[in-house]
């Protein structure tokens, strides 16, 4: 059965310190939306085992699947594989396929400690292979362990999207040239009428020439159209005085 809900766990001090602008969760959110999987949470934690393990255990119990990003490289701060293994109470060992693939690519003499470190996965995990790297990610139970480098993360995510969702979400955006205060009460009434539709208002500019968008999304195209029609009808009758 495909995962209907998911969470993303971003791992890395570089994100929390502002050194790196996080891009992987944004990419995954769009892909999961298009696949029909509801993304319920994005959590960002530092490179500490305690933070990773506690957050991962909470998320994997709460959602159908968890996608991690970052911390599977060759250096001392890449502790995601070890932390995931700790969360599941299993060991971490070199995977013979990864060892062979990296040895074939780099040569036996170039298999230093850093590269050997990248061949390790939690015991019982399956590999997530992609086109952009010879060092795979891994999956154990409902947790998908992906790289932090964006182009590798994207390739790995694309290779597993078949595990997520079924009926794609659709989104309709309605342009608005009004301050939100002029239609907030009416929009709340429409939301009450269409509780199965996600409706959000997002201002683009405030002040005397306010503008923005009302965004509606759902997996049910007919209900989505009815809700959009209701929003357009409401906007046409708003009194701005």
Secondary structure, DSSP 8 states (H G I E B T S, - for coil): --BSEEEEEEE-HHHHTTSS---HHHHHHHHHHHHT-EEEEEEEE-S-HHHHHHHHHHHHHHSSEEEEES--SSSTT--HHHHHHHHHT--EEE-HHHHHHHHHHH-GGG--HHHHHTTEEETT-EEE--SS-SS-EEEETTEEEE-SSHHHHHHHHHHHGGGB-SS--EEEEEEE-S-GGGTHHHHHHHHHH-TTSEEEEEEEE-STT-EEEEEEEES-HHHHHHHHHHHHHHHHT----
